[in-house]
Amino acid sequence: MPEISRFFGIIIRMFYDEHNPPHFHAEYSGKKAVFDFDGNVIKGNLGSKTATKLVRDWVDMHGPELVIDWKLARENQEIKKIEPLT
């Protein structure tokens, strides 16, 4: 699963040819969660309210780029890296 961003120990990934609804996978300290593009947790738990908030802040900044990556992934094209939260 391609890594699209990494910040503050959080790894963001997106699968190729993934099922709807549009989403991405986040991992922090061995815990995993799946988020939609509104920053809602669909499945799992990062085990940290702070990490979850950081992911949501990142989504707020990069929503359009996530949509582009989703479309690329669905078409089995190379997914682009997205700037980390700084």
ABEGO torsion letter per residue (X at the ends): XBBABBBGGBBBBBBBGBBOBBBBBBBBGGBBBBBBAAGBBABEBAGBAAAAAAAAAAAAAAAAAAAAAAAAAAAGBBBBBBBBBX
